Protein backbone atom coordinates (compact mmCIF):
# COMPACT_ATOMS: atom_id res chain seq x y z
CA UNK A 1 0.00 0.00 0.00
CA UNK A 2 1.46 3.39 -0.92
CA UNK A 3 2.40 5.87 1.77
CA UNK A 4 -0.20 8.55 2.27
CA UNK A 5 0.93 12.11 2.90
CA UNK A 6 -1.60 14.77 3.72
CA UNK A 7 -0.27 17.43 1.41
CA UNK A 8 -3.23 19.75 1.90
CA UNK A 9 -2.72 19.94 5.66
CA UNK A 10 1.06 20.35 5.48
CA UNK A 11 0.76 23.09 2.84
CA UNK A 12 -1.81 24.91 4.93
CA UNK A 13 0.39 24.60 8.01
CA UNK A 14 3.35 26.10 6.15
CA UNK A 15 1.24 28.81 4.57
CA UNK A 16 -0.18 29.78 7.96
CA UNK A 17 3.35 29.98 9.39
CA UNK A 18 4.67 31.97 6.41
CA UNK A 19 1.98 34.61 6.96
CA UNK A 20 3.73 35.43 10.25
CA UNK A 21 7.00 35.97 8.35
CA UNK A 22 5.58 38.79 6.24
CA UNK A 23 7.78 41.86 6.48
CA UNK A 24 10.87 39.94 7.54
CA UNK A 25 14.09 40.83 5.76
CA UNK A 26 15.61 38.71 2.99
CA UNK A 27 15.26 34.93 3.04
CA UNK A 28 13.58 35.09 6.44
CA UNK A 29 10.34 35.94 4.67
CA UNK A 30 10.63 33.42 1.78
CA UNK A 31 12.52 30.27 2.74
CA UNK A 32 10.51 27.88 4.92
CA UNK A 33 13.22 26.59 7.27
CA UNK A 34 14.78 30.00 7.89
CA UNK A 35 11.41 31.68 8.29
CA UNK A 36 10.19 29.03 10.73
CA UNK A 37 13.25 29.46 12.94
CA UNK A 38 12.93 33.24 13.04
CA UNK A 39 9.18 33.17 13.66
CA UNK A 40 9.63 30.83 16.63
CA UNK A 41 12.48 32.95 17.98
CA UNK A 42 10.29 36.02 17.66
CA UNK A 43 7.52 34.31 19.59
CA UNK A 44 9.99 33.46 22.37
CA UNK A 45 11.08 37.10 22.60
CA UNK A 46 7.46 38.24 22.63
CA UNK A 47 6.61 35.80 25.43
CA UNK A 48 9.52 36.98 27.54
CA UNK A 49 8.82 40.62 26.68
CA UNK A 50 5.28 40.42 28.01
CA UNK A 51 6.66 39.44 31.40
CA UNK A 52 9.47 42.02 31.33
CA UNK A 53 6.93 44.74 30.57
CA UNK A 54 5.14 44.02 33.84
CA UNK A 55 8.41 44.26 35.78
CA UNK A 56 9.37 47.53 34.11
CA UNK A 57 6.02 49.13 34.86
CA UNK A 58 6.25 48.13 38.51
CA UNK A 59 9.75 49.66 38.71
CA UNK A 60 8.43 52.88 37.13
CA UNK A 61 5.57 53.07 39.63
CA UNK A 62 7.97 52.58 42.54
CA UNK A 63 10.26 55.35 41.26
CA UNK A 64 7.31 57.74 40.96
CA UNK A 65 5.97 56.89 44.41
CA UNK A 66 9.42 57.30 45.96
CA UNK A 67 9.92 60.71 44.34
CA UNK A 68 6.52 61.93 45.56
CA UNK A 69 7.08 60.43 49.02
CA UNK A 70 10.42 62.23 49.39
CA UNK A 71 8.68 65.51 48.53
CA UNK A 72 6.37 64.78 51.47
CA UNK A 73 9.18 64.01 53.93
CA UNK A 74 9.32 60.22 53.87
CA UNK A 75 10.72 57.42 51.72
CA UNK A 76 9.06 54.74 49.64
CA UNK A 77 9.83 51.89 52.02
CA UNK A 78 8.60 53.81 55.08
CA UNK A 79 5.45 54.88 53.24
CA UNK A 80 4.59 51.33 52.13
CA UNK A 81 5.37 50.00 55.62
CA UNK A 82 3.15 52.63 57.27
CA UNK A 83 0.37 51.98 54.78
CA UNK A 84 0.51 48.26 55.53
CA UNK A 85 0.35 48.93 59.28
CA UNK A 86 -2.66 51.21 58.83
CA UNK A 87 -4.36 48.75 56.49
CA UNK A 88 -4.39 51.08 53.47
CA UNK A 89 -4.66 48.79 50.47
CA UNK A 90 -3.79 50.96 47.47
CA UNK A 91 -1.79 49.20 44.78
CA UNK A 92 1.33 50.75 43.33
CA UNK A 93 -0.21 51.55 39.95
CA UNK A 94 -2.99 53.64 41.47
CA UNK A 95 -0.67 55.19 44.06
CA UNK A 96 1.79 56.27 41.33
CA UNK A 97 -1.08 57.72 39.29
CA UNK A 98 -2.28 59.71 42.31
CA UNK A 99 1.29 60.87 43.03
CA UNK A 100 1.70 62.24 39.50
CA UNK A 101 -1.75 63.66 38.81
CA UNK A 102 -3.05 64.64 42.27
CA UNK A 103 -0.16 65.59 44.57
CA UNK A 104 -2.45 67.09 47.24
CA UNK A 105 -4.37 63.80 47.56
CA UNK A 106 -1.07 61.92 47.75
CA UNK A 107 0.06 64.26 50.57
CA UNK A 108 -3.13 63.40 52.49
CA UNK A 109 -2.46 59.69 52.00
CA UNK A 110 1.08 60.15 53.35
CA UNK A 111 -0.22 62.11 56.36
CA UNK A 112 -2.82 59.44 57.08
CA UNK A 113 -0.21 56.68 56.82
CA UNK A 114 2.23 58.56 59.10
CA UNK A 115 -0.33 59.58 61.72
Buried (B, 14 or more C-beta within 10 A) or exposed (E): EEEEEEEEEEEEEEEEBBEBBEEBEEEBBEBEEBBBEBBEEBEEEEEEEEEEEEEEEBEEBBEBBBEBBEEBEBEBEBBBEBBEEEEBEBEBEEBBBBBBEEEEEBBEBBEEBBE
